[in-house]
Amino acid sequence: MGAGQSKQPYVSDLKAFTADDKPESWKEYDYVIVGGGTAGCVLASRLSEDENASVLLIEAGGDYKKELLSTIPFGWPKLPRTPVDWNFKSVEQPRNNNRRYPVPRGRVLGGTGQINALIYQPGTSEDWDEWERMGAAGFGYKDMLPYLRKVESFTPSEKYPDMKPEDHGNGGLWKTSMAKHVTPLHVKLMEACNELGIKSNPDFNGANGNMGTGTFTTFINPTNQSRHSTAEAYLSPDVLKRPNLTVVLKTTTEKIVFDTSNPDEPRAIGVQISQGPDAPKYRVKAKREVIVCAGAISTPHILLASGVGPKEELEKVGVSVVKDLSQVGKNFVDHMAGGPVFVRTKPQWSLDYLNNPVSGLVALGKWLVSSSGPMTSMVAPGAAFVRTDDTNIKFDPTPGGYQIKDTSAGPNSPDIELLWFPLITGDLSGDPPKGNGFTVGAIVLKQEGSGSITLKTSSVYDEPNIDHNTFSTENDWHVAARGLRLCLRLARTKALEGIAIPKAHSKDYDDFYWPGDADPDQITEEELRSYMQAHSLPIFHPTSTARIAPSADTGVVDARLRVFGVKGLRVCDASVLPRNVSGHPAVPVVAIAEKTADILKEDARA
């Protein structure tokens, strides 16, 4: 760097790297991090705190600061199918009318945390303790609570006096708050939940857990009312100025490169990168570790394309086997919504007016000028977390006397989430219809079945086979149906009289507002199941495809995030969760990334 020159925050020209296939000529870094998403940004920041450690962060997408919509809290529904989304689709789901689900994943610095619904939940204490029982030693709640506090910098709100500051962190890099703009409809929906027997919860992240109905904490920066992703939080201008940190954007990691001189224990020595399937290929050396942080879809995709995975699957698409690991891409779970359900409301109660170009521009201007107005809203302001065995809630008996299994993380954790939006969201595969209303979905939090991620071809430029294997067990069907009927009851509570305007009872299956127009006491179980087959969808929380486990028989990485049987290779993102969380997964991923950074520093000192 010449005199007077300042370090550029990002690199997008790969000519500084080498295309030579001889490792001794490759540019070297101590740590090479694959994926600048929720976890990758944390690791890049923490590992580069050691000025003697060189760090390279590789992200396939671009700079989030150039994507205004991704910084606006209310912009989330408009982000899928844009350049910041990988725009994946699942394979056909045979139990769901052979539909292919949209699978939005962030293709931008900050990852999916830059395009999601901004919900801040740490998981229940029972989630963390369950993961520890499944083999994630050191990841129990007692061990992880300090990290959950470390990540957060919470700004209290006088509107929520029952929230206790001691239940939140106040010195972390990640800024959290309560949304500035909350719609009256959200308040009425919480009252409707009370009417159904669901108790109010003043703080989903408090010491008493997330059971009940309440308002989400969010990672909206209270200073300027913009999204505060881990890219914004952990990669500040001062961090990006560090001479030992290099951030490369718009660059795809094609595969991990290995030294296979010891075939029983290959070592990751670097990565191969490019900016297109036909573009020049460059290589980078990792002196200490390659850490894959590409998310629960792309992490197994990269591992498989690199030759780490089930031997027969790799050979089938022509990938040379580096390490036969049966569980790579397996145990794939996502939170499934038995819905969504759309309910008509009087126009003044809905935020659908923001879909009008003029109204939307006025609201955008207010956000830009004064950091206020409806654009500061969370699209999903709150929810109700319940158990299907709660006798205080009016759940209907399952047909044929089927006994629903308890798949929850523990007796104080939910198995269903009722998640609502004060507008018509559609299914994120196209523009929502015109109208006014709210959307509510019954989400199966701890499904019994699981799916897989497998290779379609040997190239990472061809998206993988994403198979949710939805509703593969009777239990998952019954849990979803029980929650879906509860959604219909929600729409007909006294709290929503004069607000929601469903029909008395409808059997018009082709109407967009069915089954929101169906009487919950008249709709049949067969009708509910038929609706779910046609309309259920994931809510984009994929996890567990490279999960922590005691051995390679049941997972991909050990409790220090090391890939089994491979040296110099770790994974850190939602794929390592042993099982999905009883809520929303962004916060657990950040806490795990903080712990992983400490593990790596410990191992470097050893």
N, C-alpha and C positions, 0 to 999 in steps of 0.2 A: 504494500500500500504506500503510495507516494506521499510526500509532505503535503499537508493541508487537506488530504482526502479523508473522508469519514467512512466508516464501515457501512455498507449497504445492509438493510435489515434482512433482505431475502436474495437468494440466487435463483435464477431460472435458466441461465446459460450453462450447459453441461460441459462446455469445452475445457473447463478447468480440470475436468476429470479425464481419465485415460480409457481408451477403448482396447488397450492391450490385454491379452488374456494371461499375462504373467503377473502373479500377485506382487512380486517385488517392485513392480513399477506403478502399482496403484496408489492413489492418494490415501493416506491413513488417518483414521480417527480412533480414539479409544472406544467410543460407543457410537454405533449406528442405529438410529431409531427409525423404524419403518412405520410411517403413519403419523401425521400431525393432527390427530384428533383429540378427543377428550383426555385420554391418558398420555398420549405422546407429547403434548404440550407441557404437561406436568413434569414428565421425566426429563425433557430437554432443559427445562428451567432448573430443576433440582440438581441434575448431574453436572451441569455447567457451573454450578456454584463453586466447584473445585476448579480453580484456575489452572491446575496441572492436568486436568482431564479434558480432552478435545471431544466435542459432541457434534454429530451430524444428524439433523432431523429432515426426513424426506417425506414430502406431502404431495399427493397426486393432484390436489386442487390448488386454487389460487388464494389470494389475500382476501380475507373476510371483510376488510375495511373498504374494499371496492364493491361490495355487495350490500347496498343500503338495506334492502329488504330483510336481510338476515340479522340486522341489528335492531329492527323494530319489534318490540314484544308482540304486537298483534299481527305481525307479518307471517307467522308460521304457516297457516294454511296455504299460502301462495308459494311456498318454497319448493315443495315436491314438483318434479318434472322441469326444474330449471337447471342451469349449468352447475349449481352448487349441490346437486343431487346425483348420485350414481344411477338413479332411475332403474334399479334392479326390479325384476319380476320373479315371482316364484314359479315353480313348475305347476302344472295342472294338479288340482287337488280333487281326487276322485270322490271323496265324501262331501264335497262342496260344489257339485255341479260342474266339475272340471274347470273351475275358475282359476285364474292366475292372479295372485295378490300383488298389489304394488308393494315394494320394499324400499322406501326412501332411506338413503344413507348419505351422510354429509360428505361431499367431495369439495372440501374447502378447509383452509387452516382453521382448526377448532372442531372439525369433524361434525358428527351428528349433534353435538352440543351447540353447534352454530345454527342448526335448522330445526331443533325439536321444540317442545311446548314449554320449556323453561321451568319445569317442575323440579323442586329441590326437596328430595326425600332421602334420608340415610338408610332406609331399610329398617326392619324391626330388629330388636336385640335377638329375637329367636331366629331370624334369617342368618345372622352372623354365627350364632351358636350351632345352627344346623350345618352350615358350611364347614365349621370346624369338625363336627362329627363325621362329615363326609370325607375328611382327609386334609382339610385346609388348616393344618396346625399353625397356631399363631394368628389366625384370622377370626377368632371368637370375639364376641362383643366387648369383653373386658379389654382385650388387646387392641381392638380397633377404635374404641371410643376416643382415645387421644388423637388419632388421625382425623376422625370425624369432626372434632373440635378444631384441629389445626387448619383444616382447609377453609373454614368459613369466617367471614367477617359480616355479621348480621347487624342490620340497622333496625331497631325496634320501631313500632308504629303505635301511636296513642290510640289508634282505632282498635287495637287488639291488646287490651290491658291484661288479659289473662295469660298471655304468653310470658314465660319465665326466661329472662336473659341467660341464666345458668344452663339452660337446655340448648344453647347455641354457642358457636365460636364467635369471638370478637376480634381476633388478631390475624385471621387468615388472609390469603390473597384473593379468595373468591368472594365477591360481594353479593350478599343476599338481602332480601327485603320482603315486605308484603306489598302486593300490587297497589299502585296509587289509585287506579280507577277500578272500582268493583261495581258490577251491574246490580240493580235491585232484583233482577230475576235470580241471580245466584243466591241472594239472601232468602228468597222465597223457596228455592229448591232445597235449601238446608232445612227450612221450616217444614217442608213436605216430608223430608226424611224423618224428622222428629215425629211427625204424625204416624209414620209407618213403624215406629218403635226403635228408630236408630238414634242414639244419643249424640249430642253435640260434642265435638272435640276441639278445644281452643287452640291446639297446636299438634299437628300430625307428627312433628319432629320432637315432641316433648317426652318426658320421662315415662308417660303412660302409654306410649306407642301410638299407632295410627288408626286404631279402631274408632268407628263413629263417623260423623259427617263434619266437614269443616272446610277451611280455606287453605290453599297451598301456600307455602313459602316459595319464593321464586328467585332465580338468579338474574333479576333486573337490577342494574346499578341504580341506587336511589338518587345519585347525584345528577345523572343526565337521562334517566329512564330509558336506557338502552340495554340490550342483551349483554350480559357479562359472562361470556364463555370462558373456558380455560385458556383459549388463545389470547383473549384480552387480559385475563387475570394473571397468567403465568409468563406470558411473553411480552412483557412491557417494553417500551423503547430502551430502557436501561439494560434489560436482559439481552435484548437483541444486539446491543452494542458490544457484548462480551466478545473478545477476540477468539475465545475457544469454542464459540457456538456458531455453527453454520446451519441455516435453514434453507432448504431447497424446495421450491414450489413447482407445481405443474409437471411433476416427474413421477413416473410409475416405477415401483420396484417390481421387476419381472420375476426375480427369483433370488433366493439366498444361495451363496456360493460356499461350497464345503471343501475341506481337506479330507479326503477319504483314504488316506494312506493307512489308517487303522479302520477297516470297515466295520468293526464291532462298536466303535465309538467315534463317529465322524465329528469334525469340528467346523462350526460356522466361522468362516474367515472374512466374509464380506457379502456384498450384494451386487446384483446387476440391475442397472436402471436405464430408462429410456423415456422419451416423450412421445411415443407412438409405436404401434406395432411394426412399422417399417422404418422407423427412425434409427439413427446410430445407437448402439448399445455401449454403455460405459460401466466401469466397475470401480468399486470403492472397498477399501479394506477396513475391517474392524479388528483392532488390536486386542480388545478385551471381549466385547459382547456385541451381538446383533440382538436387538430387542424389537419384536414385532408387536405393533400397537395399531393394527389396521382395522380392528373391530370384529364383531362376531361373525360377519359374513366374509370379509376380505382376509382376515388372519388365516383361517383354515384354507382359503383359496391359495394364498401365497405359500403356505407350508406344503400343501399338496403339489402345487406346480414346481416346488423346489425338490420334490422327491421324498418328503416326509409325510407318511400316511400309510393307509392300508395297501399292502403290496399288490394285491390283485386289481384294485381300483386304479392304481398308478400305471401298472403295465397295460391295462385296457386302453388307455389314451396315449400310450407311448412315452410316459415319463420314467426316467431312470430312477430306480429306488435307491435312496440314500439311507433311509431308516424306515423299517417296517413298523409303523405305529397305528394300531387298529382304530384308535378312538379319535383321530383327527377328523373334524367335521361331523362327528356324531354327537348325540345328546342335545341337539339343537332344539331350543324352546323359545317361544315368543308368547307374549300375553295376547290371548285371543278374545275378541269382543263378540259376544252373541248379539250382533246388531250391525250397525247402529239403528236406533229408533229415533224417528223425527216426529216432533209434536208441534202442531200449530199453536201460535200465540197471537194475541193482539199486537199490532206493529210496534207500539211504543215500548214493549218489553224486550224486544229482540235487538241484537246488534247487526242484523242482516242489512240494514240501511248502509253499512260501510262498504257493501259490495257495489253500491251505486258509484260510478266514477266521480261524480261531483262531490258527493258526501265523503267519499274516501279521500279525495284530494284535500278537502277542507280539514279533515281530521289529521291527515299527514302534515299539512302546514302547521297545524297547532302543535304537533309533536316536535317538528323541526325548530319552530320558533321559541316555544316555551316549555318543552318537555312535559306536556300535559295532554289531557283529553283521552278519548277512547283508545288511541293507538298505544297507550301505556298499559292497556288491559292484558291479562293473560287470556288466551283463547279458552283455556281450560282452568277456570278460577278455583274449582274445588271438586269434591267428590264425597262419596261415602264408602268406607271400608267395612265390610261385614263378613260374618261367618254364616254359611248355609245351615248350620245347626243351632243358630240363635233362636231360642223359643220366644223371645220378645218381639221378633219381627214376623210379619204375616207372610211366611213362605207357604206355598202350596205343597201338599205331599206329592212325591214323585209317583208316576204311574206304575201299577203292578207291584207296589210296595218296595221298589228298589231302594236300598239303603246307600245313600251317598257316603263314599269313603272320605275320611279326613285326610286331605293331602296338604294341609297347611304346614307352616314351619313350626307351629306350636300352638297351644291352647289360647294364647293371647294375640294371635296373628290372623289376619283375614284370609279368605279364599276367593272372595269376590270384591271387585271395585265397581261402584257405579260412578262413572265419569261423565261429566256434562259440559256442554258448550252453550253459551247463550246466543246461538245462531245456528243456521243450517250449514253443516260442514261438508256434506256429501261424503264420498268414500275416498277422497284424495286421488281418484283416477280421472277426474274430470271436473268441470265447473259445477258448483251446486245449483239446483234449480232456484228460480225466483220464488220468493215467499218469505214469511216471517215465522220463526219458531225457535225451538231449542233442540239440541241433539243430546241423547244420552245412550250410553252403552254399558252392558254388563260384561265385565272383563274377568276371565278366568285367570287368577293370579298364579296358581300352582297346578298346572295341568299335569295329568298323569302320563300322557303320551309324549313322544319326542320325535323330531325329524332329523334331517341331515343336510350337510353341504358337501357336494361331490363335484368333481371336475367334469365339464362338458367337453373341453379339449385341453391340450397341454399348455395353452397360453392364458396368462392372466388378463389379456385383453378381451377374452371371451368370458362373459359372466358365467359363474358356476351354476350348477343345478341347486336351487334353493327349495328344499322340500320341507314344508311345515308339518306334513303328515297330520293335518288338523283333525281333531275329534276322532282320534284313532281308538279311544276307549269309551265305553258307555258312561263311565263316571264323568268324563269331560263334557259329554252331551248334557247330562242331567244337571251338572253345576251351572252350565251356561243357560239352560232353559229356566232354571229356578231364578237366576238373576234377571233374565229377560222379562219374565212375568212381573218381577218386582219393579222394573222400569215402567211397565204399563200402569201399575198401581200408583206410581209416583205422579204420573200425569193427571190422575183423577182424585188427588187429595184436595181437601178443603183449602189448604194453603194456596193452591193454584187456581181456585175458582175465580173466574173473571179474567184470568191471565192465559192459561192454556184453554184451547177450544177444540178438543177432540170430538169426533162424532160419538153418538150414543153407543153404537157398535157397528163395525164394518167388516165385511168379508171380501172387500174389493182388494184382492191380493196384488193387483197391478198398480194400485194407487201408491204414489211415492210416500204418503203419510201412513201407510199400513205397515206394521201393526200398531203404530201410535194411535190409530183410530179404533183399535179393537178393545172390547171390554175384557179386562183381565180375568173375569169370572166366567166368560163364555169362550174365549179362545182355547183351542184344544192343544194338547201336547204335540200332536202331529203337525198342526199348523205352525207352532213355534219352531219345530225342528225343520220343517220345510223352509221357513223364512231364514233360519240360520244357514242352511245349506246354500241358499241363494245370496246371502248378504253378509255373513260373518266375515271378519277380517282381522288381521293382527294389528296391534297398536304400535308396532315398530320398536319393540324392546328385545331384540334377539340376544341370546346369551348361550354360554356353556359349550361352545363348539371346540374349545381347547381347554377343557376345565381342569382345575386343580383336583388331584386325586392321590391316594396312597401309592398307586402303581400304574404302569402303562396299560394294565388290563381294564381300568375303569376311567382313565383320563389321559391328559397330554402333558401336563406340567406338574412338578412337585410343589411343595409349599414354599419354595424359594423361587418359584416361577420358571424353573429350568425345564426345558423340554427333555423328556425322558430319553436317555441313551444318546444324547447329542451334547457336545461341549460348546460353550460359547453362544448359546441360543436360548433366549427367554421370550415369554409372551406376557403382555400386560394390557388388558382391555376387558371388555365385557365377556369375551370368550372364555375367560378363566373362571368365571363364577361357577361353582359346582352345581348350582340350581338357580332358577330365576328368583328375583326378589319380590317381596310382598308389597309392591308399590312401583316406583319408577327408579331405573338403575343408574342414572348419571352420577349421583353422589357416591355410591359404593365404588364405582370405577375410579373416581378421583382419589378416594381414600386408599384404595389398593395401589394406585400409582404412587402416592406419597410413601407408602410402606415399601414398595418395590425399590424406589430410589434409595431408601435407607439400607435395604438389603444389598443393593449393588455397591454402595459405598463401603459397607461392612466387608463384603467379599474382596473389594479392591485393596483394603487395608490388611487383609489376612495374609 
